[in-house]
């Protein structure tokens, strides 16, 4: 599997969450915090604000370092906060949690698990950190530690990826996004690759079943009804030949993939998609959405796009750890992609 960590985009949502949690949004319009530069401005302002406690300013400074991609410097800053006896438990717990995230992104799951445990000793009621710990333990092959948090046999229901999935990339004119699947063996996250073709029409390659190919054809036909894309050519490829991609729920993912290679959408790290489309562009409900959401979280996905009809199934267990994007019609994608 080919995936790459794009630090700045991936930590942007987390930085927004911290800004909200520590109350820096009092004089800020939340809608203005869409860009990394604006979030960095707020973090830097907070780090200089003498009215705030010194340990909080240190945490904001470390968060800014993370968002700027200076991860080694941020890790040192966070470690200093943890070791400083004058730092409040709340800030120390948040710093431990952030250090755990850095370790998780590096694939150091055992180190991440230990940091999450330390954070939970200070903030035992933090459900998100508890689920982060379960995610790290799952990658270490310890599903029994995850059952209490998520319920059921996690290892049996979610298929581990070949490597950590944390980003969507566009490289050498080849776009890659992530879809979700459920088979008899469990749920998982699958990469889908796409590129333009010189000849008009659609070419599908890789491990795609009949219904999945039909979903690809339908999504492409929707794009081709737009005059500016008539006569264009595209290829969609499903790697990981050992996992057959089957079913109409692939429709939303490939529709977004086409939008990326046609230049209409900008890929965002940590996104995954699941939803059936009809010819009018409506996003229809899919099966196994709870298992898909669990797979998305355990594999590192941050933002989940899925049918609005499945919202109730997903909201209860995952609204605190995934950014949920219920979609009713494909036109809604223009605002968020």
N, C-alpha and C positions, 0 to 999 in steps of 0.2 A: 504494500500500500504506500502511496506517495502522499505525505502530508508535511506541512511546515508550520512552525509556530511563528505567528506574526504578533510580536509582543504588544505593540502600542494599541492596535485595534482590539486585541483580546482582553486587555486589562481596562479598557475604557468604561465598560459597563460597571465593573467592580469599583472603579474610582468614583463614578456617579453615586453608587450605593453608599460609599463612605461619606461623601459630601452630604448626602441626605441624612445619614445616620447621626452625624455629629452636629447637625443643625445649621450648616452653612448655606442652606437654601432659603433662609429667612428673607433675604433681600434679593433673591435670585429667581428669575423665571426659569422653571425647570426645563421648559422647551428650548431655552437658549444654550443648554449644555449638550448640544448634539455633537459638536466638534471636539477633537482632542485638544486643540489650542485653547478653547474656552474653558474646558475642564482644568487644564493645566494652569490657566490664569487664576481660577478660583482656588486651586490648591496652593499656588504660590502666595496669593493674598492671605490665605488662612495661615500659612507658615510664618508670615511676617506680622500677623495681628497680635500685638502685645496683650490685648485683652483676653486672649485665649491662654489656657494652661500650656506650660512649656512642653510637656510630654505629648499633648495633642498636636502642637505645632511640629514636633519631631515626626509624628506619624504622618501628618500631611506632607511633610517634606519627603519622606520615604515613598509615599504613594506617588508623588510627582516624579520621583526618580524611576519608579517602576513604569509609569505611563510613558516616560521619555525613552524607555528601552535600556536604561542603565541598571540592569538587574543585579549585577554583582555589587554595585554601590548601594543599591536599595537593600540588599540582603545584609550588608554590614550595618547600615543604619537601623534596620529592624532588630538585629542582634544586640546592638547597643541599648535599644529601648528595653529589650527583654532582661538584660543584665543589670540595668540601672535600678537600684533599690528604691529610688524616689518616684519611679513611674507608677501610676495608678494601675490597679488590677484590670480595669476595663481596657486601657490602652495596651497593657502588656498582653492581654488575651487577643486583642485584634492584631498586634504585631506577630504573635505566634501563629495566628491563623494565616496571615499574609506570607510568612516564611514557609508555612506548609504548602501554600499554593505555588510558590516558587519551586519548591522541591518536586511537587507533583508535575509541573510543566517540564522539569528536567527528566522526568521518569524515575526519580528517586523516591519510589512509593513508600519504602520502609521509613525513610527519614521523614517524609510527609506525614505518615501515620503517627509517628512519635510527636511531631509538632502539633498536630491536631489534638492528640490526647492531652498534651500540656495545656493547650488553649481551653479545652473542655474542663480541666480541673479548676480553672479560674472562672469560666463562664459555662457552668453545667447545663444551663437552660437554652443554649444557643443551638437550635435544631439544624441550622445550615452547616455549622462546623461538624455536628454529629454525622450528618450525611456525607460531608467531605471525608471524614474518617472512614465511613463505610465504603466509599468509593476507592480510597487508597488500599484498604484491606482486600477489596474485591480483586484489584489488580495483583495483589500478592497471593491470590488463590485461597483466601480465607472467607468464604461466603457466609459461614455461620455467624460471623461478627456483623454481617449486613442484614441478616434476617430480622433482627429486632427493629431496625430502622425502616426497612422497606417492606418487610413481610414476604414470606415464601422463600423458596430456594433460588437465590439470585444467580448462583453459578449455573443452575440448570435452565434458567429462563433467559439469560443474556449471554450472548457469544462474545468472548473477548476479541478485540481487534488485534491485528498483528503488531501495531504500535499505537501510541497515544494519538487520538484524533483531537486536534485543537484548532484547526484553521481551515479556511477555504482559500485556495490560492489560484492566481492567474499567472501562468508562467509560459513563455514561448508560445503564445497564442493558444494554449490549451487551458481550458477552465476546468476546475474540479470543485464539485459541491458534494454534499452528503444527503443521501436519502436514508430511510429506515425500512426495515423488513421484519417479518415474523414468519418463521418456518416451524416445522415439527420439532426442530432442534433448539429453538429459542429465538429471541429477538436480537437484532444487531444493527449496526450502522454501516452503510456501504458507500464507498466513493463512486461517483459518476463523473466521467470525463467527457468533454465536448470540444469541438473545434469547427471552424467553417470549412466548407468544401468548395472547390471551384465549379463543380457541376451542380446544377439545381437539384433540389430534392433532399431526402433524408437517408442516411446510411446508419444502421445500427449494428454494432459488433459487441462481442463479449457474451457473458452468461445471462442472456435475457430470454425469458420464456415467452410464449405466445401472447398472453395477456399484457405482459410488460412491454412487448414490442408494439402492441396496439395502443397502449398508453403513450408511448413515444410518438407514434404517428399522429394521434389525436392532438397532443400538445403542439406538435410542429404545424399541423394544419391551422390551428388558431393563430399562430404567428404569421403564417403565410397569407392569411386573409387580410392582413394589413398591407396596403399598397407598397409601402417602402421596403417590405421584406419579400415581396413576390419575386420568385425566380432565384432566391438565395439557396445555398446549399449548406448542410450541416451534417456532422457525424456525432453520434453519442456512443460511448464505449463504457461497458460495465466490466471492470477488472475483477480480480478474485474469482477465477473460474470455478472454484470449488463451491461457491455459493450461488445457486440459481436465483436470479431476480425475477419474481413472478408476481402478477397481480396488478390491478388498476391503480393501486395507491401510489405507484411511481409517478403518476401524472403531474402532480404539483412540482416535484423535484426536477423532472426533465424540462418542464415549462420554464422554471427559473434558470436552469442551465442554458437553454436556448437564449433567454434574455441576456445572459452574461456574454455569450459569444457574439451576439448581435449588437452588443454595445449599449443595451438599454438598462441593464442592472449592473451594480457594482458589488462584487462578492464581499461578504463580511465574515471574518473568522468566527468559527463557533456556531454557525447556522446549520440546521437540518430541517428537512421538509418531508411531509407525508400527507397525501390527499389525492382522492380521485377527482378528475375533471370531467365535465360534460362539454358538449360543443358550444354552449353559451358561456363557458368560462366559470361556471359555478363549481365550488369546491365541495365535494360530497364526502360524507363520513366514511371512515375506514375502520377495520377491525384491529384488535390487539394494540390499541393506542397506548394503554397504560404500560405494557411491556416495552413498546417503542420508546416512550418517554423515559423509562428507567434506563434502557440501553443508551439513549442519548446522553443522559446525565453521567452515567458511569464512564462513558467513553470520552467525555470532555466537551460535549456540546453545551453551548451557553443559551442559544435562542432557538426555540422550537416553533416552526410554522406547521399548522395542522387545521383540519376543518372545524369551523365554529360549532358544528353539530356535536363534536366530541369534547367540547370544553368542559362540561361537568365531570367527565371521566378523568380528565387530566388535572383539573384545578386543585382538587383536595390534596393530592399527594406531592405535587411538584411546583406549585405556584411560588414557594419560598426558595427554590433552588434553580429554576429555569425561568427565563423570560418567555412567557407564553404569548404567541402571536396567532390567535384564532383567525382564520380567513374564511370569508363567505364567498368572495368572488375575486378572480385574479386581478381585477383593476385595483384592488387594495394594495397590491405589491408595489405599485409605483411610489407610494408614500414612504415605504420603509426600506426599499432596496435601491 
